[in-house]
Structure formats: structure tokens, C-alpha cells
Amino acid sequence: MKILSFLLFLFLLAACQQKENSETSQASTYEAFRPQFHFTPKAGWMNDPNGMVYYEGEYHLFYQHYPDSTVWGPMHWGHAVSKDMIRWEHLPIALYPDSLGMIFSGSAVVDWKNTSGFGTTETPPLVAIYTYHDPVGDKAGRNDFQTQGIAYSVDKGRTWKKYDQNPVLKNPGIRDFRDPKVSWNEVSNQWVMTLAVKDHIEFYSSPDLKKWNKLSEFGNSIGAHGGVWECPDLFPLTDSEGNTRWVLFVSINPGGPQGGSATQYFVGDFDGKNFISQDTLTRWIDYGADNYAGVTWSDIPTSDGRRLFIGWMSNWQYANVVPTQAWRSATTLPREVVLNKKADAYELKFIPVKEISDLQGAGVSYTGSATLASPLSLIEFEVDDSQEFTLTLSNAENEKVVIAVRQGVLTFDRTTSGVIDFNSDFPAVHQVNVADVEMKTIKLYVDLASLELFINDGERVLTEIVFPNRPYNQVQLDMKNPTMRISPLSSIIQ
């Protein structure tokens, strides 16, 4: 009997250990997809970054968040702060849904002049401007279920109080009426709101963030119109020669260059009331599949002088079903937006911020092929006169990503990149026309579940997510002079 009891004990122990090992293996597999030098929520769902503002040494990142599930649901504003845009401290949820609806995307500003009356000139308030989305009105088929509300903080963004007379901008009867990006306009001496309205942009003005008047419209007959316009941003930029132009970001879903969601931009002039684009061309901030709803930080100090951007690293084609378990989605690397004159028009460059170099170790040069010393790496090389190359990242599972340029077309092939069966749109070969770009340098940032490619320091950018079962650890460069420099990158995960 003792022997039988002992054998039964061993059997149960082995079963428990097998179950524990299985669960640990499964957990580690899912956790292996968590980016190591990109921001991710601790748990739950995340999409659009919003409310980004800099105040007293801290970059605030708010984001669309559903804490109770890893799929999209009732939206909150998640919250994190950073001293360098790289290492983040998670803070409690800033804004919760209430009787007026869910808390959709928007922006935040420092009300330095206390125009709102929520603070004082000595202690200016942070003011968040966001969209209320009323799910009851939506379900009932009404067209006025999206309105704009505000909230404020007088303790460096740690706690927020909603304005007791919300909404501050009611809906005139348009289903898509959302994502306010607000900034102070020095010329007109008032606040200007850039709002996405169905398939165009509307501009509003206010003296105090509470009372809003419509100024003008833009975009009814210009730009990409394959889907709903979302998450706009409006700001001035000055180039290296002192020329200033205004930039307008507009996200669109669907209708991006790789299908699904993406963000277009326009360069032109804004006189405090009307935006006029320099031309009718459609330009994209990123030609990959996975950079959406990105906007810039407000109130960056003049002493810094940069316009700083971050985006949501996913695509609405498959965002709800990517193979992660406890959390979903990440942000892109933060990038500096630079105005660049090219021929007779202005374009933008998106350059990885200098702060990323704090994660970068000493680089080593290789010719042709290399085994990565770290799965987190920066791969750099110069493109020769042929303007053609093939770069392959792979692992022992024969999973690979192939990036190639042939006859002026860049292809990004993730059809055998790892886990791809969660959505039919994911395993694709994406193409980008680069015939108009004289390629000189390539930088590729490799994280566990993402690749970000920068041509000529951001003249063209491709961001793509991937889900290899093992980290890529082999790199092969094929071209006439296949010399590359590879630097390890450190994790920000504590």
C-alpha cells in the first residue's frame, strides 16, 4: 500500500510538473513577443498614443487602453511618464469612461496663461481634450454620439478632474467627429483645435478651451480617402535654412499603402484659420504596415527645439488577434520630425531620437553574414552605387524576413517570418517605390517582435511587426560591398 501511495504521489507530482512546465513554456512563448525597447502596457489592450505633453522634465504618454481585455473595448486613457522617451514609468489610469461615454483619442496641453481658469499662472494646469464616444447613441443609430470633452490636472498629471460642463463641443450630426489635437496659436492668440470629421479636417478656435468656434475645413478633395480620417496633428516646422512650413498629419483606416491603417501628411501654410497644402500629392509618414495614429508631443521646450513623434505599432487589419496573451500592442520608437526640402517641395524625415543611443552598445563590423550577439540589435550599412541589396534575418526554425531592393522597388517579405496564421492579411510581401530616393544609408532596429527600417536617416521609413518563435539571430547581407555594422541594444524591461 505504501508503494502504491508513493507511486501515486510520483504520478501526481509528475503531472503537476508537466502542467507547470507546459504553462511556463506557453507563457514564455507569449512573453517572448513583448518588445524589449518599445513601450507596451503592463496588461490589457492598447492602441492610439494620445494626450502627449511635456511638463517639468517629464514626457507624458497617454494611450487608448482597455484594462479588462486584450481586445478593443470601452476606452480609457492609460498613462505613463518618462525622462527620456525610452524608459517608462507606468502610472494609474488617467481617464475612465463616464455617463457621457468612452474616452477616445485627443491631446493635452500646458495652459501656461491659465486661460481655462483651472489653475493659476504660477501653477498652470495640464488640460486634456478628448472625444466622448457614447456607445448607447451609437447602437441606437444616432449621428451625434461623439462629442469633445476636457479634463484638467494641477499635480503634474497624476490626478485628473473632468470639467463639470462637458461636452465643450457638441456634435452637429456627423458620425465620425473626433480626435481633437489642440495647440496655442501665437499669431491669432487663441487655441486651435484640429478635428477629424468623417473624411476631412475641421479647425476650431477658442480663447479658453471651453468655448469653440468653427474656423474652416480642409481635405474634402485632397489626400487619400480610402477610409475614415482620424487622429490629426497640426504644427509648424522650420528647416535648416530657417524656412517655416506647417505640417498636418491625418491617419486613415483603411486606405494605407500596405492596406489597412496608415498616416498621411501634408505640408503647407496655416494662417490661424485656413490650411493650404503645397500640392495635391499623398505622402505617408511610414510606408510599412504597422505605424498608425501617431502624433507629436506638445510643449517641448524651445531650448530643445525638436518636434517629437510616436505612433501605435500595429494595423487594424489584425490588431485584435496578434498572438500575444496578457497584453496587446506597442508604440514605435520615438522619432524627430524634420522638414526637408526636396526639389521644389517640402517633405518630412523621421529620425530615431538621439536618446536611443543610450541603449546602444559598441558596434562590430561584419562582411556578408553574421550571428547576432544580441536579439536586440541595430544593423547599419551603406548602399553602394547599384542601389540594390538583399538583407535577410532568420533563426534556427527557418523563419525569416527578407528585405530587398530591386529596380527601384523595396520589398518587405514576412510570409515566413514566424507565427503568421492569425490573420490572412498578415503574411504579405509589402512593396514601396524608392526610385525617387538616392539611398545612401540603411538603419534597421531589431526588437523581438518588430523591425523599423530607416533609409537616409528617415527619408523613407518602414515599420513592421513580426512574431518569430525564436528571436532572429542570423543576418545575411547581399550586395557588391556587403559590409555592415551591428550594435547590441539593451532592454528597458525591469
MARMARDO-567152 format. One line per field, with one value per residue (C-alpha): residue number from 1; residue in three letters; x, y, z. Coordinates in Angstrom, 1 decimal. Layout:
BEGIN
n	[NUM,...]
res	[ALA,...]
px	[X,...]
py	[Y,...]
pz	[Z,...]
END
This chain:
BEGIN
n	[1,2,3,4,5,6,7,8,9,10,11,12,13,14,15,16,17,18,19,20,21,22,23,24,25,26,27,28,29,30,31,32,33,34,35,36,37,38,39,40,41,42,43,44,45,46,47,48,49,50,51,52,53,54,55,56,57,58,59,60,61,62,63,64,65,66,67,68,69,70,71,72,73,74,75,76,77,78,79,80,81,82,83,84,85,86,87,88,89,90,91,92,93,94,95,96,97,98,99,100,101,102,103,104,105,106,107,108,109,110,111,112,113,114,115,116,117,118,119,120,121,122,123,124,125,126,127,128,129,130,131,132,133,134,135,136,137,138,139,140,141,142,143,144,145,146,147,148,149,150,151,152,153,154,155,156,157,158,159,160,161,162,163,164,165,166,167,168,169,170,171,172,173,174,175,176,177,178,179,180,181,182,183,184,185,186,187,188,189,190,191,192,193,194,195,196,197,198,199,200,201,202,203,204,205,206,207,208,209,210,211,212,213,214,215,216,217,218,219,220,221,222,223,224,225,226,227,228,229,230,231,232,233,234,235,236,237,238,239,240,241,242,243,244,245,246,247,248,249,250,251,252,253,254,255,256,257,258,259,260,261,262,263,264,265,266,267,268,269,270,271,272,273,274,275,276,277,278,279,280,281,282,283,284,285,286,287,288,289,290,291,292,293,294,295,296,297,298,299,300,301,302,303,304,305,306,307,308,309,310,311,312,313,314,315,316,317,318,319,320,321,322,323,324,325,326,327,328,329,330,331,332,333,334,335,336,337,338,339,340,341,342,343,344,345,346,347,348,349,350,351,352,353,354,355,356,357,358,359,360,361,362,363,364,365,366,367,368,369,370,371,372,373,374,375,376,377,378,379,380,381,382,383,384,385,386,387,388,389,390,391,392,393,394,395,396,397,398,399,400,401,402,403,404,405,406,407,408,409,410,411,412,413,414,415,416,417,418,419,420,421,422,423,424,425,426,427,428,429,430,431,432,433,434,435,436,437,438,439,440,441,442,443,444,445,446,447,448,449,450,451,452,453,454,455,456,457,458,459,460,461,462,463,464,465,466,467,468,469,470,471,472,473,474,475,476,477,478,479,480,481,482,483,484,485,486,487,488,489,490,491,492,493,494]
res	[MET,LYS,ILE,LEU,SER,PHE,LEU,LEU,PHE,LEU,PHE,LEU,LEU,ALA,ALA,CYS,GLN,GLN,LYS,GLU,ASN,SER,GLU,THR,SER,GLN,ALA,SER,THR,TYR,GLU,ALA,PHE,ARG,PRO,GLN,PHE,HIS,PHE,THR,PRO,LYS,ALA,GLY,TRP,MET,ASN,ASP,PRO,ASN,GLY,MET,VAL,TYR,TYR,GLU,GLY,GLU,TYR,HIS,LEU,PHE,TYR,GLN,HIS,TYR,PRO,ASP,SER,THR,VAL,TRP,GLY,PRO,MET,HIS,TRP,GLY,HIS,ALA,VAL,SER,LYS,ASP,MET,ILE,ARG,TRP,GLU,HIS,LEU,PRO,ILE,ALA,LEU,TYR,PRO,ASP,SER,LEU,GLY,MET,ILE,PHE,SER,GLY,SER,ALA,VAL,VAL,ASP,TRP,LYS,ASN,THR,SER,GLY,PHE,GLY,THR,THR,GLU,THR,PRO,PRO,LEU,VAL,ALA,ILE,TYR,THR,TYR,HIS,ASP,PRO,VAL,GLY,ASP,LYS,ALA,GLY,ARG,ASN,ASP,PHE,GLN,THR,GLN,GLY,ILE,ALA,TYR,SER,VAL,ASP,LYS,GLY,ARG,THR,TRP,LYS,LYS,TYR,ASP,GLN,ASN,PRO,VAL,LEU,LYS,ASN,PRO,GLY,ILE,ARG,ASP,PHE,ARG,ASP,PRO,LYS,VAL,SER,TRP,ASN,GLU,VAL,SER,ASN,GLN,TRP,VAL,MET,THR,LEU,ALA,VAL,LYS,ASP,HIS,ILE,GLU,PHE,TYR,SER,SER,PRO,ASP,LEU,LYS,LYS,TRP,ASN,LYS,LEU,SER,GLU,PHE,GLY,ASN,SER,ILE,GLY,ALA,HIS,GLY,GLY,VAL,TRP,GLU,CYS,PRO,ASP,LEU,PHE,PRO,LEU,THR,ASP,SER,GLU,GLY,ASN,THR,ARG,TRP,VAL,LEU,PHE,VAL,SER,ILE,ASN,PRO,GLY,GLY,PRO,GLN,GLY,GLY,SER,ALA,THR,GLN,TYR,PHE,VAL,GLY,ASP,PHE,ASP,GLY,LYS,ASN,PHE,ILE,SER,GLN,ASP,THR,LEU,THR,ARG,TRP,ILE,ASP,TYR,GLY,ALA,ASP,ASN,TYR,ALA,GLY,VAL,THR,TRP,SER,ASP,ILE,PRO,THR,SER,ASP,GLY,ARG,ARG,LEU,PHE,ILE,GLY,TRP,MET,SER,ASN,TRP,GLN,TYR,ALA,ASN,VAL,VAL,PRO,THR,GLN,ALA,TRP,ARG,SER,ALA,THR,THR,LEU,PRO,ARG,GLU,VAL,VAL,LEU,ASN,LYS,LYS,ALA,ASP,ALA,TYR,GLU,LEU,LYS,PHE,ILE,PRO,VAL,LYS,GLU,ILE,SER,ASP,LEU,GLN,GLY,ALA,GLY,VAL,SER,TYR,THR,GLY,SER,ALA,THR,LEU,ALA,SER,PRO,LEU,SER,LEU,ILE,GLU,PHE,GLU,VAL,ASP,ASP,SER,GLN,GLU,PHE,THR,LEU,THR,LEU,SER,ASN,ALA,GLU,ASN,GLU,LYS,VAL,VAL,ILE,ALA,VAL,ARG,GLN,GLY,VAL,LEU,THR,PHE,ASP,ARG,THR,THR,SER,GLY,VAL,ILE,ASP,PHE,ASN,SER,ASP,PHE,PRO,ALA,VAL,HIS,GLN,VAL,ASN,VAL,ALA,ASP,VAL,GLU,MET,LYS,THR,ILE,LYS,LEU,TYR,VAL,ASP,LEU,ALA,SER,LEU,GLU,LEU,PHE,ILE,ASN,ASP,GLY,GLU,ARG,VAL,LEU,THR,GLU,ILE,VAL,PHE,PRO,ASN,ARG,PRO,TYR,ASN,GLN,VAL,GLN,LEU,ASP,MET,LYS,ASN,PRO,THR,MET,ARG,ILE,SER,PRO,LEU,SER,SER,ILE,ILE,GLN]
px	[0.0,2.8,4.5,1.2,0.7,4.3,3.8,0.6,2.4,5.1,2.5,0.6,3.9,5.0,1.6,1.7,5.3,4.3,1.4,3.6,6.3,3.7,2.2,5.6,6.6,3.3,3.8,7.4,6.4,3.8,6.0,8.8,6.8,6.9,9.2,12.2,12.9,9.5,6.7,4.0,1.1,1.7,-1.5,-4.6,-5.3,-3.6,-4.0,-3.6,-1.0,-2.7,-2.5,1.3,2.6,6.0,5.9,8.6,11.1,8.6,7.2,3.6,2.3,-1.4,-2.9,-6.1,-6.5,-8.9,-7.6,-10.1,-9.2,-6.6,-9.1,-10.5,-13.3,-14.5,-11.7,-9.8,-6.7,-3.7,-0.8,3.0,5.8,9.4,12.5,13.9,11.0,12.8,12.4,8.8,7.1,3.5,1.0,-2.6,-5.3,-5.9,-9.4,-12.2,-15.5,-18.4,-22.1,-21.1,-19.3,-15.9,-12.8,-11.5,-8.3,-7.3,-4.5,-3.1,-1.5,0.0,-2.3,0.6,-1.6,-4.4,-6.9,-9.2,-9.1,-8.4,-5.1,-3.1,-0.3,2.1,0.7,-0.6,-3.0,-2.5,-5.6,-6.7,-9.0,-10.6,-13.6,-16.5,-17.9,-21.4,-22.0,-25.7,-26.2,-24.0,-26.0,-29.3,-28.1,-27.8,-25.3,-24.3,-22.8,-19.2,-18.5,-15.5,-14.8,-12.0,-10.3,-7.5,-4.7,-2.8,-0.5,1.8,-0.8,-1.1,-4.8,-7.4,-10.8,-13.3,-14.9,-18.4,-19.9,-18.8,-19.1,-17.4,-18.0,-21.2,-21.8,-23.7,-24.9,-21.8,-21.0,-17.2,-16.4,-13.3,-9.7,-9.1,-5.4,-5.2,-2.3,-1.8,-1.5,0.7,-0.4,-4.1,-3.5,-6.0,-6.3,-6.8,-8.4,-7.7,-10.6,-11.1,-14.6,-15.6,-13.3,-11.9,-10.4,-12.2,-10.4,-11.9,-10.7,-11.2,-9.9,-10.2,-10.5,-14.2,-16.0,-15.2,-16.0,-15.5,-12.8,-12.6,-12.3,-9.6,-9.3,-12.6,-10.9,-7.2,-5.3,-6.1,-9.8,-9.9,-11.3,-12.3,-9.9,-8.6,-6.0,-4.9,-2.0,-1.1,2.2,4.9,8.4,11.5,14.2,17.9,17.8,15.2,12.2,9.0,6.1,3.0,2.5,-0.8,-0.9,-4.0,-4.4,-6.7,-8.4,-8.5,-6.6,-2.9,-0.1,0.0,-3.7,-5.5,-4.4,-1.7,-0.9,-0.6,0.8,0.5,3.0,1.7,0.7,-1.7,-2.7,-4.5,-7.7,-7.1,-4.6,-3.4,-1.3,1.7,0.4,-2.0,0.4,-0.3,2.7,3.0,4.9,5.7,5.5,5.4,2.2,2.5,2.7,-0.7,-2.4,0.9,1.0,3.6,4.3,3.1,5.1,8.6,10.9,12.3,15.7,15.2,13.6,12.6,9.2,8.9,6.6,5.5,3.0,0.9,2.9,0.0,-2.6,-6.4,-6.4,-5.2,-4.5,-7.2,-5.8,-2.0,-0.5,0.1,-1.7,-1.6,-1.1,-1.6,0.3,3.4,4.4,7.0,10.4,10.1,11.2,12.2,10.2,12.4,11.4,13.4,13.4,13.4,13.3,10.5,8.5,9.0,8.9,9.5,12.2,11.5,14.8,15.1,15.6,19.1,18.1,18.0,21.8,21.8,20.7,23.3,26.5,29.7,29.3,31.2,31.7,30.9,31.1,28.3,26.8,26.8,25.4,23.8,25.4,22.0,18.5,18.1,20.3,20.9,22.1,23.7,25.2,25.9,24.2,26.5,26.0,23.9,21.1,20.2,20.6,19.0,19.0,17.8,17.1,16.5,16.5,17.0,13.3,13.9,11.7,12.9,12.2,13.7,14.1,15.3,15.6,15.4,14.9,13.7,11.2,11.8,10.1,9.5,8.6,7.2,5.4,7.6,8.5,7.2,3.6,1.5,-1.7,-3.8,-4.9,-4.8,-3.6,-0.5,1.8,2.4,5.1,4.9,6.3,7.5,8.6,12.1,13.1,13.0,15.3,19.1,19.8,22.9,22.4,20.2,19.4,17.4,16.3,15.6,13.4,11.9,8.7,9.3,11.6,12.0,13.9,15.2,16.6,18.9,18.2,14.4,13.8,11.8,10.6,9.1,7.8,6.6,5.7,6.7,6.2,9.1,9.0,12.7,14.5,16.2,19.9,21.3,21.7,22.8,23.6,23.9,25.2,28.5,30.1,28.2,29.8,27.6,27.9,25.9,25.4,23.6,20.7,19.7,16.3,14.2,12.2,12.9]
py	[0.0,2.4,1.6,2.2,5.5,6.5,5.7,7.7,10.6,10.4,10.3,13.3,15.2,14.5,15.5,18.8,19.5,18.7,21.1,23.7,23.3,23.5,26.7,28.2,27.3,28.8,31.9,32.4,31.9,34.6,36.9,36.4,38.6,41.5,44.2,45.0,48.6,49.8,50.9,48.3,48.3,46.0,44.2,44.6,46.4,49.5,51.4,55.1,57.2,60.5,63.4,63.6,66.6,67.6,69.2,69.8,67.3,64.5,63.2,62.2,59.4,58.7,55.9,54.3,51.5,48.7,47.2,44.3,42.6,42.2,43.2,46.6,47.6,50.5,53.1,54.6,56.8,54.7,56.8,56.6,59.1,59.2,61.3,60.3,58.8,55.4,54.2,54.5,54.5,53.2,55.4,54.7,55.1,58.8,59.0,56.5,56.2,58.0,58.7,60.7,57.8,56.1,58.3,58.3,59.9,63.5,65.7,67.5,70.9,73.1,76.1,78.4,81.5,79.8,80.7,77.9,79.1,75.6,76.6,79.7,81.4,80.2,76.7,76.3,73.3,70.5,70.2,67.1,67.5,64.2,62.7,61.2,58.2,57.3,53.6,53.8,56.6,54.7,51.5,53.4,54.7,58.4,60.6,62.8,60.3,61.7,65.0,66.7,67.0,68.3,67.4,69.1,68.3,70.6,67.9,67.2,64.9,62.4,63.0,64.4,66.1,66.3,69.7,69.8,71.3,68.8,68.4,71.6,70.9,69.2,67.2,68.8,65.3,63.6,60.0,60.5,63.6,63.0,63.0,66.7,67.9,71.3,73.8,77.5,79.7,82.7,84.6,84.6,84.4,81.6,77.9,76.0,72.5,70.2,67.7,64.6,64.8,61.8,62.2,65.7,68.0,70.9,73.6,75.3,78.2,79.0,81.6,79.3,75.7,75.8,77.7,76.7,78.3,76.7,78.3,76.2,72.8,71.0,67.8,67.2,66.9,66.2,63.3,59.6,58.8,55.0,55.2,57.3,60.2,60.0,61.3,64.6,66.8,70.4,72.1,74.4,73.2,75.2,73.7,74.1,77.3,79.0,78.4,77.6,75.5,74.0,70.2,68.3,64.6,62.6,58.9,56.9,53.5,51.7,53.0,52.8,52.0,48.4,48.0,48.7,51.7,54.3,58.0,60.6,64.1,67.4,70.3,73.9,77.1,77.9,81.5,80.8,79.9,78.1,75.3,75.3,72.4,73.0,70.4,67.5,64.6,62.0,61.4,58.8,59.1,55.4,53.0,49.9,48.2,49.0,52.7,54.3,57.1,58.8,62.4,64.7,65.9,69.4,71.9,70.6,73.4,75.9,75.1,71.5,72.7,69.3,68.1,64.6,61.8,58.4,56.0,52.9,49.9,47.8,47.7,47.5,44.6,42.3,44.3,42.4,39.0,39.2,36.3,37.8,36.8,39.2,42.4,43.7,46.4,48.5,52.0,52.8,54.2,57.9,59.9,63.5,65.1,67.2,69.4,68.6,70.5,68.1,69.6,72.1,70.7,70.0,66.5,65.1,63.0,60.8,60.3,58.0,60.2,60.6,59.2,55.7,55.7,55.3,51.7,51.1,49.0,49.0,48.1,45.4,45.3,42.2,41.3,39.3,37.5,37.5,35.8,38.4,38.7,40.0,39.6,43.3,45.0,48.0,46.9,49.7,49.7,51.9,51.2,51.1,52.6,49.7,50.9,47.3,44.9,41.9,41.7,38.5,38.0,34.4,31.9,28.1,27.5,28.6,31.6,34.7,38.2,39.3,43.0,43.6,46.5,45.7,48.1,50.9,48.8,47.8,44.6,43.5,39.8,38.5,35.5,33.1,35.4,33.1,32.9,34.2,32.2,34.5,36.7,36.3,39.9,39.5,37.1,39.5,40.9,44.7,46.9,50.5,52.6,54.0,55.0,58.7,58.1,58.0,55.5,56.1,54.6,52.0,51.6,48.6,48.4,44.8,44.1,40.7,41.4,44.4,45.8,49.5,50.5,54.0,55.0,58.0,58.9,58.8,59.9,56.7,54.6,51.2,49.8,46.1,43.8,40.1,37.1,34.7,31.6,32.2,35.6,36.2,35.5,35.3,38.2,37.9,41.0,40.5,43.3,44.3,45.5,43.7,45.4,46.1,47.3,45.6,47.1,45.4,47.2,47.0,46.1,48.6,45.8,45.8]
pz	[0.0,0.8,-2.5,-4.3,-2.4,-3.2,-6.9,-7.0,-5.4,-8.0,-10.8,-9.5,-8.9,-12.5,-13.8,-11.9,-13.1,-16.6,-16.4,-14.8,-17.4,-20.2,-18.7,-18.2,-21.8,-23.1,-21.0,-22.1,-25.7,-25.5,-23.4,-25.9,-28.2,-25.8,-27.3,-25.2,-26.1,-27.0,-24.8,-24.0,-21.5,-18.5,-19.4,-21.4,-24.7,-26.1,-29.3,-30.2,-28.3,-27.3,-24.9,-25.3,-23.5,-21.9,-18.5,-15.8,-17.1,-18.0,-21.2,-20.7,-22.8,-22.6,-24.8,-25.7,-23.2,-22.2,-18.9,-18.8,-22.0,-24.7,-27.4,-28.1,-25.6,-23.6,-24.0,-21.1,-21.1,-19.9,-18.6,-18.4,-18.0,-19.0,-18.6,-22.0,-24.1,-23.8,-20.2,-19.0,-15.6,-15.6,-13.8,-12.8,-15.5,-16.0,-17.5,-17.2,-19.2,-17.6,-18.4,-21.5,-23.0,-23.6,-23.6,-27.2,-28.5,-28.1,-26.8,-23.8,-23.4,-20.7,-20.2,-19.4,-19.3,-17.3,-20.0,-18.7,-15.1,-13.9,-12.3,-11.7,-13.7,-11.1,-11.3,-14.8,-15.3,-17.7,-19.8,-21.7,-24.7,-25.8,-27.6,-25.8,-27.6,-26.4,-27.2,-26.4,-29.0,-31.5,-31.1,-31.4,-34.8,-33.9,-35.7,-32.7,-30.3,-30.5,-28.7,-27.2,-23.5,-21.3,-18.0,-16.1,-13.6,-11.2,-9.8,-12.8,-14.4,-11.5,-11.0,-13.3,-12.9,-15.7,-16.5,-15.0,-18.1,-20.6,-23.6,-24.7,-28.4,-29.3,-32.5,-35.4,-36.6,-38.0,-37.0,-37.2,-35.2,-33.1,-32.0,-31.2,-31.4,-29.7,-29.6,-28.9,-32.0,-31.3,-34.4,-33.6,-29.8,-29.3,-29.0,-32.3,-32.5,-35.4,-35.6,-37.8,-39.2,-41.4,-44.5,-43.8,-41.2,-39.4,-37.5,-34.4,-32.2,-28.5,-26.1,-23.0,-24.1,-23.2,-25.9,-29.5,-32.9,-36.3,-38.5,-41.7,-43.4,-45.3,-47.2,-49.0,-52.3,-51.4,-50.0,-49.6,-48.9,-48.7,-45.2,-42.2,-41.3,-37.7,-35.2,-36.9,-35.8,-36.9,-36.1,-37.6,-38.6,-39.6,-41.8,-41.6,-43.7,-41.5,-43.7,-41.8,-43.1,-41.4,-41.3,-41.0,-40.1,-40.9,-40.1,-42.3,-41.9,-44.2,-47.2,-46.2,-48.7,-47.4,-46.8,-43.6,-41.5,-42.0,-41.6,-44.5,-44.1,-45.9,-45.9,-46.5,-44.7,-41.9,-41.2,-38.0,-39.8,-43.1,-44.0,-47.6,-48.9,-51.1,-53.6,-54.1,-53.6,-51.0,-48.7,-45.9,-42.6,-42.8,-45.8,-43.7,-42.4,-38.7,-37.8,-37.1,-35.2,-34.4,-33.2,-31.6,-28.1,-27.2,-25.1,-25.9,-24.5,-27.0,-25.7,-27.1,-30.3,-31.7,-32.9,-31.4,-32.6,-31.6,-33.2,-32.5,-33.8,-35.3,-38.0,-37.6,-40.1,-37.3,-34.2,-32.1,-32.9,-32.8,-30.9,-27.5,-24.4,-21.4,-23.4,-26.9,-28.9,-28.6,-29.7,-32.3,-31.4,-30.8,-33.8,-34.5,-37.4,-39.7,-42.6,-45.7,-49.0,-52.0,-55.5,-55.4,-52.5,-48.8,-47.4,-43.9,-42.4,-39.4,-37.4,-34.4,-31.4,-30.1,-26.7,-28.2,-28.3,-24.5,-25.2,-27.8,-27.2,-29.2,-32.8,-34.7,-38.4,-40.5,-44.1,-45.8,-42.8,-39.0,-35.9,-33.8,-30.3,-29.1,-30.5,-29.8,-32.4,-34.7,-38.1,-40.3,-43.7,-46.7,-50.0,-53.0,-56.4,-57.6,-55.3,-54.8,-51.8,-50.0,-46.2,-44.6,-40.9,-39.9,-37.0,-36.4,-37.1,-40.7,-40.1,-41.9,-43.1,-46.4,-47.2,-50.8,-53.3,-57.0,-59.8,-57.6,-55.6,-51.9,-50.8,-47.2,-47.1,-43.9,-45.4,-43.4,-40.5,-37.7,-36.4,-39.3,-39.2,-37.0,-40.0,-43.7,-44.3,-42.1,-44.2,-47.1,-49.3,-49.0,-51.7,-51.6,-54.6,-53.7,-57.3,-56.2,-53.3,-53.7,-51.0,-49.0,-45.6,-44.0,-40.3,-39.1,-35.4,-34.5,-31.5,-30.5,-32.4,-34.6,-37.3,-38.1,-41.3,-41.8,-45.3,-45.3,-41.7,-42.1,-45.7,-46.1,-43.1,-42.9,-39.6,-39.4,-36.6,-36.7,-34.4,-34.7,-32.4,-31.7,-32.0,-35.3,-34.7,-38.3,-40.7,-44.3,-46.5,-50.2,-52.4,-54.1,-50.8,-48.1,-45.1,-42.1,-38.6,-35.8,-32.4,-29.5,-27.8,-24.2,-22.8,-20.9,-19.2,-15.5]
END
